[in-house]
Amino acid sequence: MILITGANGQLGYDFQRLFKSENIDFIATDVNDLDITDINKIREFVKDKNIDMIINCAAYNNVDKAEDEVEICTKLNTQAPYELSIVAREIGADFVTYSTDFVFDGTKNSPYTEEDIPNPLSVYGKTKLEGERKVLASYDRSFVIRTSWVFGVANNNFNKQVMNWSKSKDILSIVDDQISSPTYSKDLAYYSWELIKTKKYGLYHLSNGDEASKYDQAKYVLDKISWCGTLNPAKTSDFNLKAKRAPYTKLDSSKIEKIINKKIPNWKEGIDRFLAEL
Ligand SMILES: NC(=O)c1ccc[n+]([C@@H]2O[C@H](COP(=O)([O-])OP(=O)(O)OC[C@H]3O[C@@H](n4cnc5c(N)ncnc54)[C@H](OP(=O)(O)O)[C@@H]3O)[C@@H](O)[C@H]2O)c1
């Protein structure tokens, strides 16, 4: 039996869809059923349920708010994955959790591999990195999968935000100096699962193929929905953001691609399928 936490989020929802389609037994929980910041509740919850895998899709993802909400962000992104890994070890279950391209400072100009040295610029990135390190040090049957710019049909994301703005605005300004890769949560769930089945535990990068700036991503979505307004390129410094952003954080997914012997589709193709599904 697989336990999914944060199951109402983008990735959690797509894991549910994947497991339903493959007839795999799972228990889907979100904060109202299982608050992952309380290890005693987790211990109590997993009792007598024959759980052999925990997939943690819950997280604190508000990058700017995290600068002011350090405590709750640390609880969710550092302490909770660590405690979930402890419980997984206690019950002999595999453990899977997710991290982010925001662990890097963006000074590189080619895709980041798992060997590159992280240097997060924000509270969000720091708490995620600390979570990764604690999990990997605590339990050798853990997967830590870093991804970037997730979008899916459940919950909110940048694609949906752009589509909403397009309904009420004729002019949009989107930054062209943050580059990474949008990643479809359906692909993230599917290729993660391909990896998890190999039981080759460890740290991995998994994002859709090719690179994009936020401007490229917005332009692609707006063209697809035939928006008639004007899209202008902007700079990160034009906006008064609380958290510092890295200019370049594209993740190199070749380690996972080699292990599962499959090529991860590029982000434009992911957006096409996302729009078709909406
Ligand atoms: N979104 C991105 O762009 C992005 C980028 C890089 C990495 N990632 C990582 O990828 C993973 C999946 O992200 P996602 O976009 O699918 O996340 P998401 O859509 O924000 O979903 C997270 C889920 O966790 C739930 N949650 C919050 N606090 C909880 C708690 N105390 N106990 C249990 N559940 C709780 C949330 O519920 P509420 O909505 O009610 O709070 C939400 O349903 C995360 O580890 C994330 O950090 C995401």
PDBQT file of the ligand as one rigid body, heavy atoms in Angstrom, charges set to zero:
ROOT
HETATM    1  N1  LIG A 301       5.146  24.050  -7.679  1.00  0.00    +0.000 N 
HETATM    2  C1  LIG A 301       6.368  24.211  -8.189  1.00  0.00    +0.000 C 
HETATM    3  O1  LIG A 301       6.573  25.032  -9.088  1.00  0.00    +0.000 OA
HETATM    4  C2  LIG A 301       7.515  23.386  -7.694  1.00  0.00    +0.000 A 
HETATM    5  C3  LIG A 301       8.824  23.644  -8.171  1.00  0.00    +0.000 A 
HETATM    6  C4  LIG A 301       9.880  22.876  -7.719  1.00  0.00    +0.000 A 
HETATM    7  C5  LIG A 301       9.652  21.856  -6.790  1.00  0.00    +0.000 A 
HETATM    8  N2  LIG A 301       8.377  21.613  -6.350  1.00  0.00    +0.000 N 
HETATM    9  C6  LIG A 301       8.168  20.554  -5.370  1.00  0.00    +0.000 C 
HETATM   10  O2  LIG A 301       7.397  19.511  -5.956  1.00  0.00    +0.000 OA
HETATM   11  C7  LIG A 301       6.561  18.906  -4.941  1.00  0.00    +0.000 C 
HETATM   12  C8  LIG A 301       5.105  18.917  -5.390  1.00  0.00    +0.000 C 
HETATM   13  O3  LIG A 301       4.723  20.279  -5.577  1.00  0.00    +0.000 OA
HETATM   14  P1  LIG A 301       3.255  20.698  -6.017  1.00  0.00    +0.000 P 
HETATM   15  O4  LIG A 301       3.393  21.862  -6.930  1.00  0.00    +0.000 OA
HETATM   16  O5  LIG A 301       2.480  19.503  -6.430  1.00  0.00    +0.000 OA
HETATM   17  O6  LIG A 301       2.717  21.247  -4.603  1.00  0.00    +0.000 OA
HETATM   18  P2  LIG A 301       1.270  21.888  -4.282  1.00  0.00    +0.000 P 
HETATM   19  O7  LIG A 301       0.391  21.849  -5.486  1.00  0.00    +0.000 OA
HETATM   20  O8  LIG A 301       1.530  23.190  -3.595  1.00  0.00    +0.000 OA
HETATM   21  O9  LIG A 301       0.699  20.840  -3.239  1.00  0.00    +0.000 OA
HETATM   22  C9  LIG A 301       1.174  20.731  -1.947  1.00  0.00    +0.000 C 
HETATM   23  C10 LIG A 301       0.072  20.102  -1.127  1.00  0.00    +0.000 C 
HETATM   24  O10 LIG A 301       0.550  19.941   0.217  1.00  0.00    +0.000 OA
HETATM   25  C11 LIG A 301      -0.515  20.284   1.082  1.00  0.00    +0.000 C 
HETATM   26  N3  LIG A 301      -0.040  20.614   2.427  1.00  0.00    +0.000 N 
HETATM   27  C12 LIG A 301       0.314  21.824   2.917  1.00  0.00    +0.000 A 
HETATM   28  N4  LIG A 301       0.635  21.720   4.215  1.00  0.00    +0.000 NA
HETATM   29  C13 LIG A 301       0.469  20.423   4.558  1.00  0.00    +0.000 A 
HETATM   30  C14 LIG A 301       0.633  19.699   5.762  1.00  0.00    +0.000 A 
HETATM   31  N5  LIG A 301       1.033  20.297   6.888  1.00  0.00    +0.000 N 
HETATM   32  N6  LIG A 301       0.379  18.377   5.765  1.00  0.00    +0.000 NA
HETATM   33  C15 LIG A 301      -0.042  17.753   4.641  1.00  0.00    +0.000 A 
HETATM   34  N7  LIG A 301      -0.214  18.384   3.460  1.00  0.00    +0.000 NA
HETATM   35  C16 LIG A 301       0.036  19.706   3.419  1.00  0.00    +0.000 A 
HETATM   36  C17 LIG A 301      -1.148  21.472   0.387  1.00  0.00    +0.000 C 
HETATM   37  O11 LIG A 301      -2.419  21.735   0.929  1.00  0.00    +0.000 OA
HETATM   38  P3  LIG A 301      -2.965  23.262   0.898  1.00  0.00    +0.000 P 
HETATM   39  O12 LIG A 301      -3.041  23.638  -0.549  1.00  0.00    +0.000 OA
HETATM   40  O13 LIG A 301      -4.279  23.154   1.594  1.00  0.00    +0.000 OA
HETATM   41  O14 LIG A 301      -1.932  24.082   1.646  1.00  0.00    +0.000 OA
HETATM   42  C18 LIG A 301      -1.192  20.980  -1.045  1.00  0.00    +0.000 C 
HETATM   43  O15 LIG A 301      -2.341  20.204  -1.304  1.00  0.00    +0.000 OA
HETATM   44  C19 LIG A 301       6.822  19.708  -3.658  1.00  0.00    +0.000 C 
HETATM   45  O16 LIG A 301       7.824  19.089  -2.890  1.00  0.00    +0.000 OA
HETATM   46  C20 LIG A 301       7.356  21.031  -4.174  1.00  0.00    +0.000 C 
HETATM   47  O17 LIG A 301       8.149  21.736  -3.241  1.00  0.00    +0.000 OA
HETATM   48  C21 LIG A 301       7.316  22.353  -6.791  1.00  0.00    +0.000 A 
ENDROOT
TORSDOF 0
